[in-house]
Amino acid sequence: MLDIKFIRDNKDIIKESAQKKRLSVDIDRLIEIDEKRRELIAKTEDLRNKQNQANEAIAGAMQDAERRQNLITEMQTLKKDLQAGEVELKEVMQEWQSLMLAVPNIPDVSVPEGENEDGNQEVKRWGDIPKFGPPTGGAGFEPKDHIELLTGNNMLDLERGTKVHGFRGYFLKGGGAELSWAIWNYARKFFAGEGIEEIIAPTIVKKEYFYGTGHLPSEAEDLFETQDKDYLSGTAEVPMMAYYSGEILKKSDLPKKFLAFSPCYRREAGSHGKDTKGIFRVHEFYKLEQLILCEASHGESDRLHEEITRKTEVFFESLGLPYRRLVVCTGDLSASKVKQYEIELWIPSQGKYREIGSASYYHDFQARRFNIRYDDGGVKRYVHSLNNTAVPTPRALIALVENFQQADGKIKIPEVLRPYLGDREYLGG
């Protein structure tokens, strides 16, 4: 969330940001209720002070029964007033917190304006679109989709996946499982490095932390809820932001860089009718996530945002997978984000690029909700946060098998993955 003082001092900028993100937020009501909140806080604190003074006076009037009784009567009145004030403050705080959660972050000036995802702008494209044909030349062939390739090579079982899980269920097996492990292990080696801490993150996370990252309340329908009212996370971003919640870090330890692996769960409730076949859009998947906490500097956030985005691009370049980078427009940018890039991989069977992941930064928007700060020469400042999808499977698997399919149905393995697959050159057949 944003600082309430900043909101009061810059309400026109906040209103403009909400308009750019196509969000409806009553900033005037927030400022009005904030005035009421501050008045009630001052009033209740004054009543508490008077009540404490009355208690001390009562204790000192043990020898004067009449004065002691008058003080007790006065204290009882103060107690009733205080209780009424606390009830009113609680009601005001509930509305204040609800309005504060609705206030969006301010998009960077470089973010293009647009109504929805159609306004996202391509800023980069890499790699040659594959032309399919036998290794010795001759007539080309019609590329198969990932369903035919994986099932034909006994690497995917959708029928039993549906039997066991239901809609969007799947089993990866044989070469499909091996290829997934190869991608994870290569990605771990590629993204890890000096100063990066590798973590396997929990998936069941307390509800409050989803509000912290901004996934609640807006994405409630897409989350799986447990019987204890916790949620299954759709990204390691949530538990990794919660990792240092309520703590004060050393400035010398920043930036904190993590590479987190976790299973991920999404209901895909808002995707009715989209990608209903195959394993592009599923309820259960796996992801390596990059997350960074850095000092409160826009320049540092912007630099690291470009750095982690480029790292993912180099990863896919090393696999030989064609991709493009989009900058997300204001109308498609979620409330919590300052700026976001999306990376899309080429899917031959669909003849288009499809999203593989995104890289975002938030300034201190998330850190304020998690109360993550650092000591800057005696001054406590909120950290800035960033995250980026390193690689998700099975989406990366789909792009890989389709782009490297052969005329005979085999899958050619990129050279960088071969050490993880017994130095084989092909899968299937």
N, C-alpha and C positions, 0 to 999 in steps of 0.2 A: 504494500500500500504506500501511498504518498504521505508525507508529513502534513498534518492538518494545518500547521502554520503556513507551509508553502501553498496549500490549497487556498487558504484565506487570502494570502497576498497575491495569488496568481489565478483567481477564479476564471478570468476570461480565457487564459491559456488552457486551463483544464476543460472548459466548455468546448473550446475549439478541438482539443484532442478527442473528446468524446464524439463530437460530430464527425471527425475524420475516421474514427473507428466504427462509425454507425451504431453508437451505443446511446441509450437513453438514461441519463443520469441527472438528478435534480440537485445541482450544485448549490443553488440558492437555499433550498430546504436544508441541505447539509450544514451550511454556514449558520442558518437560523437555529438548527437543533444543537450545533456546537456552542453557540452563545448560551443556550439554555443549559447545556451540560456543564459549562464552566461556572455559571451562576449557582447551580445546584451543588457542585463540588465545593465551592467556596462556602455555601450556606451550611452544608452538612459538616464540613470541617470546623466551622465556627461553633455549631451546636455541640460537636464532640468536645471541643475545648471547654465550653461552658459546663458541660456535663462533668468533665474531669475536675474542673474547679469546684463544682458543687459537691462532688464526692469528697474532695479534700476538706472543704468547709464543714461538711457533716462530721467527718472524723475529728475535726478540731472543736466541735461544739458539744462534746459529750456531757459537759457540766451544765449546759443551758438547754433544757428540754424544749422550751417554746421555740427558741431560735432553730434548734435542730429539726423540729417538726416543720417549720416554715421552709427550711432548706430542702427537706425531703419532698415536700409538696412541689417546690420549684423544680427539683430534679425530675420528678415524675412527669411534669409538663414538658421539660426538655427532652425526656426520653420519648414521649409520644411524638413530639415534633420531629425528633431525629428519625424515628422509625418511619414516619410518613415521608420525610425527605429522602430516605434511603430507597423506599419503594418507588417514588417518583423518579429518582436518579437511575434506578435499575431499568425502568421503562424507557427513559430517554437514552440511556446507554445502548439498549438493544436497537433502537432506531438508528442511533449514531453509527454503531458498528456495521449495521446492514448497509447504510449509505456509504460508509468508508470503503467497504469491500467492493462496492460498485464503481468507485472512481478509477478510471483507467490510467495506465502509465502514459507518458508523453512520447509519441513516436519521434524517432530521429528525423532531422530535416531531409536526410537522403532517402527516406521511405516514400515511394510514389503514392499518390492518392488514387483510390479506386473503390468501387462499390463492393466487390467480392473477389473470389479467386480468379475471375476472368481479368482482373486488373493487375495481377502479378506479372512482373516484367523479367524476361530472360536477359541475363547479363553476361552469360558465358556458355560456350558449348565446346565439348572436347570429344575426340575420337571419331573414327569412320564408322558409319552404319554398315554392318556386315552384308556382303553379297554372297548368297549361298550357292554352292556348286561343288561337285566332286573335286578332290585334291588334284586330279590329273586334267582338269578342265572339262569341257563339254557342256551339256545343258544343265542349267541350274535346277533347283528344287524348291518347292513351296515349304517355307519353314513351318515346323510343327509348334504347337503351344506347349507350355510346361506340363500340362496335364498328360498329353499324349507321350511326351518324352519321358517323364518320370514314371508313369504307370507302365509304359511299354518296356522300360528297363528294370521293372520290379523294384523301383525306388520310392514309390508312393502308393498308399492304399487309402483311397477316399471312401470306398464302400464300407469298410470296417470302421473307418474313422467316424463316419456318420452313425453307424450302428452303436458305437461306444459313447461318443460325445454328443451327437446330434448335428444339427445344421452347422456347417463350417468346420466339422471335425475332420481330422486327418492323422494318418500314421506315416512318418518318414522311416524308411527301412533300407537295409543294405547300403547301396551306393548313395542313396539320399541322406541317410544318417551319417555316413562317412564324410560326405561332402560338407554337410553342416558343421561337423566337428573340425574339419580342415579349415573352413572359413573362420570359425571362432578362434582356433589356435593361431592361425596366421594373423588375424586381426589383433589378438592379444599381443603378439610379438611386435607387430607394426606400430600400434598406438602406444605401447608402454615405452618408458624411457626414464631418464634421470628426472627426478622431481615429480613423477607421476605415481600415485599410489593405486595399486590394483585392489579391487574390492568385489566380493560377491555380496550383493545387497538383498535384504529381505523383501518379500513381496507383499505380505500382510502389513498394512501401515495404518496408524491411527487416523481417524477422520480429520482431526484438526490440521494435520500436515498437508492434506489435499487443499484446504483453504489457503494454506501458506503459499503453495506453488501457483494457485489460481485455477486448479482443476475443478475445484468446487467454488461456487455452486453451479457454474455454467455447464460442466460436463457430468452432472450427476447421473444422467440416464446411460452414460457409457461406462460406468464403473460397476464392478461386481461387489456387492455388499455381503459381509459375513454376518453370522447370527449374533455377533457381539457388536455390530454396528461399526466395525472397521471396514476397510476396503482393500481389494486386491489392486495393486498398482499396475498401471499401463506403461510405466517407465521408471527406471532407476533414479530419475531426477527427484522424485518425491522422497524416497528414503535418504538419498544423499544430501538433500537440502536439510532434512531433519537431523542429520548426523551431528552437526554442530549447533543445533538450536539452543538458544539461551546461553551460549558461551561467548567468552571474550578471547579473541585470538591475538597473537603477537604479530605486529606489522612485519617483522623480519621473517615470519613464516609464510607470508603471502608472496605469490599466489598459491593457493591450495589447488592441486590438480588431481583429479580422480579418473580412473577408468573402471567403470562398474558394470558387472555382468549380472543379469537377472532374467528369469522368466517374466513375461508381461501378459496382462489380461485386459481385454477390451470387449465390451458387449457389442460394439458396432451398431448400436441402436439407431443412430441417425443415418445409417447406410443401407436402408432397405432397398433391395433391388440392385445394389452396386456389387460388382465382382462376386456374384453368387456361386460361380464355378471355380474350382481349383483352390489354391492356397495363397492367393495374393492378399485377401482380406479375411483374417481368421480371428478367433477369440483368444487363442493362446499362441504366443510366439516368444522368441528370445532376442535379446538386444544387448550390445555393448554400448554404453553411454559415456560420453565425456562430460565432466562437470568441473567448473572452475569457480573458486571464490577469490576475488582480488581486491585490492585497495579501491577506495571510493574515488575513482578517476575515470571520466568519460573516455579520455584518450587511451587508458589502459584497457578498458572494456572493449572499445572499438578494435584495438590492436589484437587482443586475444580472440575476438569474434572472427576476425579475418584468419587468424592463425589456425583455429580449430576447424574452420570451414575448409581451408586449404588442405589440412591434414587428411580429411575425408576424401577430398578430390584426388589427392595423390594415391590414396589407398585404392580407389577404383581404377585409376590409371594403371597402377601396378598389376591389376587383374585384367586390364585390357577392355574394360567395359565402357562403352560410350555413355556420356552423361551431359546434363546441362544444369546450370545454376540459375535459380530464380530469386529475385528479391520480392518479398511478400508486401503487397500494397496495404494501405491503411484499413480498408474495409475487410480484409482477410486476416489482419494482425490481431491476435488475441489481446484482451484488456491489459494483461500483465507485461507485455513485451515492448521493448524500445525498438528493436529491429530483428528481422528474421530472414534467413536464407533457406531455400529448399533445394535439395539435390534430387534430381530425377534421373533414373537409368533408362536406357532404351530397351523396350520390350518388342522384339521383332514380330511376334504373332499379332500384336495390337497396332503395330505401325506407329507407335508414339512413345514418348517418355512418360514414366510413371514415378511418383514420389517414393524415395527410398529413406529419406530422413530430413531433418531440419536442424539448423543452428540458430540459437537465439541468445540475446542478452537483455537484462532487466534493470540495470543500475541497482539501486538498493530496494527496489519494489518488493521482492521476495524476502530479502534479509530483514526488513522491518517487521514483517509478519512472523518470521522465525526468531527474531531478536538475536541475530548473529552480528557481533561487532568486533572491532579490533582496537587496540590501544595505540594511538598515534601521538606519542609524546605527552601522555596524560589525558588526551582528548579521546573519548570513545566515539568511533565512527562506525556506521553500518557498512558491511562489505558490499561489493557488487557481485552479482552472480551471472554465470553463463552456462549453457549446456548445448550439447550437440550429439546427434546420433552418430556413433562410430560405424556400426553396421547392424542391421536387423536381419534375422532369418525367420521365415523362409523367403522374404522378398528378394534378398540378395541372391538366394539360390535360384529363383525364377529367372532373373536376368542372366545369370551365369549359364544355366543349361540352355536357354533359348539362343543366346548370342554365340555359344560355342558348339551348337549342334552340328552334326555331320549328316551327309546324305543317307548313310546307313542307319541313322538313329542314335549313334554313339555320341557321347559328350567329350569333347577335347578339354583336357584339364589345363588351366593356365599354369605356366611354368612355376610361379611362386607357390602354388598349392601342391605341387607334385611331391615335395619332401614329406608332406603330411598324409600322403595317400600311397605310400610305398613306391614312390617314383614312377607310378603309372602315368601313361600319357593320355589314356582314354578311360571312361567309365561306360558301362553298358555293353550292349551287343551280345 
